[in-house]
Amino acid sequence: MWLSLGLEAFTVFLGITAGFLLERWKQRRAERREEKFFLESFLRDLTRIQQQLHAHLQETDAWIASMDRALEKADHEATRQLLGILKIADMTFPSYVLALNSGGFRVLRSYALRDRLTENALLLDHLQRMDRILETFYLSHVLPFLLRGPGGTEGEETGWVLAQSYRSLLAQKASLLRRTLRELSSLRPLLEKG
């Protein structure tokens, strides 16, 4: 009788243990699928983001060079035309947002990759904040100046100061774009390795 009860208890113990092990195996498998999904999403987004940022950097550098020429020649008309261009990027980062909001970073096995993704998400957020600063400066200072129209020497001086300030902000953004592109490029091998 004791042997029979012991055998039944052992069988129940094995069944429960096997059930826990099977459930844990299923959970790990689901986490690996989720990790693969996020890694593939990050790679797709990374390629798209790098292309967008590179194009935006080229446009920003061209604008800065044009503004430098206009300021050097004291060409007030060219300066006004260049001030009429709001230089912000339309950037979206769907996989980062999804991963951050859903806890997707937790399924990544590599802590180094988690850290790098977090650092890059912060850099991209910094770029978006820089765009908000540019937009605020543009709407509160540049646009009212442009709407007033040319106004003699005082207007030229104000335009020169605004052009210098706007150029300075865009130069800071270009520097941030270069840094972000370098960081994103160094992230690719980590994502591919997984």
C-alpha positions as semicolon CSV with decimal commas, in nm:
position;residue;x (nm);y (nm);z (nm)
1;M;0,000;0,000;0,000
2;W;0,278;0,247;0,088
3;L;0,458;0,158;-0,228
4;S;0,145;0,226;-0,432
5;L;0,090;0,564;-0,262
6;G;0,456;0,655;-0,306
7;L;0,440;0,561;-0,674
8;E;0,126;0,771;-0,723
9;A;0,282;1,070;-0,544
10;F;0,595;1,034;-0,754
11;T;0,385;1,015;-1,072
12;V;0,192;1,329;-0,972
13;F;0,522;1,504;-0,891
14;L;0,664;1,408;-1,232
15;G;0,347;1,524;-1,408
16;I;0,348;1,862;-1,234
17;T;0,721;1,906;-1,292
18;A;0,685;1,811;-1,658
19;G;0,395;2,057;-1,689
20;F;0,606;2,338;-1,542
21;L;0,900;2,252;-1,767
22;L;0,676;2,239;-2,074
23;E;0,518;2,574;-1,985
24;R;0,861;2,731;-1,932
25;W;0,981;2,590;-2,266
26;K;0,674;2,741;-2,440
27;Q;0,734;3,075;-2,268
28;R;1,102;3,084;-2,374
29;R;1,006;2,991;-2,728
30;A;0,749;3,273;-2,737
31;E;1,012;3,514;-2,599
32;R;1,258;3,409;-2,874
33;R;0,990;3,471;-3,140
34;E;0,918;3,810;-2,985
35;E;1,291;3,888;-2,969
36;K;1,331;3,793;-3,336
37;F;1,032;4,013;-3,427
38;F;1,180;4,315;-3,244
39;L;1,529;4,262;-3,387
40;E;1,390;4,246;-3,742
41;S;1,173;4,553;-3,673
42;F;1,468;4,745;-3,532
43;L;1,680;4,659;-3,837
44;R;1,406;4,774;-4,077
45;D;1,354;5,095;-3,881
46;L;1,728;5,148;-3,850
47;T;1,771;5,136;-4,228
48;R;1,481;5,375;-4,285
49;I;1,588;5,612;-4,006
50;Q;1,948;5,623;-4,132
51;Q;1,828;5,707;-4,483
52;Q;1,598;5,982;-4,354
53;L;1,860;6,131;-4,124
54;H;2,131;6,118;-4,391
55;A;1,905;6,298;-4,642
56;H;1,807;6,554;-4,378
57;L;2,173;6,609;-4,287
58;Q;2,260;6,674;-4,651
59;E;1,972;6,924;-4,683
60;T;2,074;7,095;-4,358
61;D;2,440;7,117;-4,462
62;A;2,336;7,263;-4,800
63;W;2,114;7,519;-4,623
64;I;2,396;7,616;-4,386
65;A;2,640;7,658;-4,678
66;S;2,385;7,873;-4,866
67;M;2,322;8,084;-4,556
68;D;2,696;8,127;-4,502
69;R;2,734;8,256;-4,859
70;A;2,438;8,492;-4,822
71;L;2,568;8,629;-4,491
72;E;2,921;8,665;-4,627
73;K;2,793;8,867;-4,925
74;A;2,544;9,057;-4,706
75;D;2,273;8,947;-4,951
76;H;1,963;9,042;-4,753
77;E;1,719;8,905;-5,010
78;A;1,888;8,562;-5,016
79;T;1,901;8,567;-4,635
80;R;1,525;8,635;-4,618
81;Q;1,455;8,356;-4,867
82;L;1,666;8,110;-4,669
83;L;1,498;8,218;-4,346
84;G;1,168;8,129;-4,512
85;I;1,263;7,759;-4,499
86;L;1,179;7,571;-4,180
87;K;1,435;7,287;-4,151
88;I;1,283;7,014;-3,937
89;A;1,273;6,642;-4,004
90;D;0,961;6,429;-4,004
91;M;1,088;6,132;-3,804
92;T;0,896;5,839;-3,664
93;F;1,036;5,541;-3,479
94;P;0,757;5,282;-3,459
95;S;0,958;4,983;-3,339
96;Y;1,128;5,186;-3,065
97;V;0,795;5,322;-2,947
98;L;0,632;4,979;-2,957
99;A;0,924;4,817;-2,774
100;L;0,941;5,086;-2,507
101;N;0,565;5,088;-2,448
102;S;0,522;4,710;-2,448
103;G;0,836;4,619;-2,255
104;G;0,989;4,470;-2,570
105;F;1,343;4,544;-2,454
106;R;1,302;4,287;-2,175
107;V;1,294;3,997;-2,426
108;L;1,634;4,091;-2,566
109;R;1,893;3,856;-2,418
110;S;2,187;4,090;-2,473
111;Y;2,213;4,357;-2,206
112;A;2,467;4,542;-2,421
113;L;2,209;4,557;-2,702
114;R;1,941;4,678;-2,462
115;D;2,171;4,954;-2,341
116;R;2,266;5,062;-2,693
117;L;1,903;5,064;-2,808
118;T;1,808;5,276;-2,508
119;E;2,097;5,517;-2,576
120;N;1,992;5,545;-2,941
121;A;1,628;5,597;-2,849
122;L;1,742;5,885;-2,627
123;L;1,951;6,032;-2,913
124;L;1,652;6,012;-3,148
125;D;1,437;6,176;-2,882
126;H;1,700;6,449;-2,849
127;L;1,675;6,509;-3,225
128;Q;1,300;6,545;-3,197
129;R;1,342;6,793;-2,910
130;M;1,592;6,989;-3,122
131;D;1,329;7,007;-3,397
132;R;1,076;7,141;-3,146
133;I;1,327;7,408;-3,040
134;L;1,384;7,502;-3,405
135;E;1,012;7,514;-3,472
136;T;0,948;7,731;-3,166
137;F;1,230;7,970;-3,261
138;Y;1,101;7,984;-3,616
139;L;0,740;8,051;-3,519
140;S;0,816;8,302;-3,244
141;H;1,102;8,498;-3,405
142;V;1,166;8,423;-3,771
143;L;0,809;8,409;-3,901
144;P;0,702;8,742;-3,742
145;F;1,015;8,903;-3,892
146;L;0,934;8,763;-4,237
147;L;0,571;8,874;-4,214
148;R;0,673;9,232;-4,125
149;G;0,859;9,264;-4,452
150;P;1,179;9,455;-4,524
151;G;1,217;9,753;-4,295
152;G;1,533;9,948;-4,368
153;T;1,858;9,921;-4,174
154;E;1,693;9,805;-3,851
155;G;1,514;9,527;-4,039
156;E;1,841;9,421;-4,204
157;E;2,017;9,405;-3,867
158;T;1,732;9,205;-3,715
159;G;1,739;8,971;-4,015
160;W;2,115;8,928;-3,981
161;V;2,083;8,841;-3,609
162;L;1,795;8,600;-3,677
163;A;1,986;8,438;-3,962
164;Q;2,292;8,390;-3,740
165;S;2,081;8,244;-3,458
166;Y;1,885;8,012;-3,686
167;R;2,207;7,904;-3,859
168;S;2,364;7,833;-3,519
169;L;2,069;7,616;-3,415
170;L;2,086;7,425;-3,743
171;A;2,462;7,376;-3,706
172;Q;2,401;7,225;-3,362
173;K;2,136;7,000;-3,512
174;A;2,372;6,895;-3,794
175;S;2,631;6,800;-3,533
176;L;2,369;6,597;-3,346
177;L;2,263;6,432;-3,674
178;R;2,623;6,328;-3,745
179;R;2,662;6,184;-3,397
180;T;2,331;5,999;-3,420
181;L;2,420;5,854;-3,761
182;R;2,755;5,729;-3,624
183;E;2,582;5,568;-3,326
184;L;2,314;5,410;-3,544
185;S;2,578;5,270;-3,780
186;S;2,761;5,106;-3,492
187;L;2,432;4,955;-3,372
188;R;2,371;4,755;-3,691
189;P;2,625;4,475;-3,615
190;L;2,473;4,426;-3,269
191;L;2,123;4,396;-3,417
192;E;2,235;4,155;-3,686
193;K;2,415;3,942;-3,430
194;G;2,111;3,953;-3,204
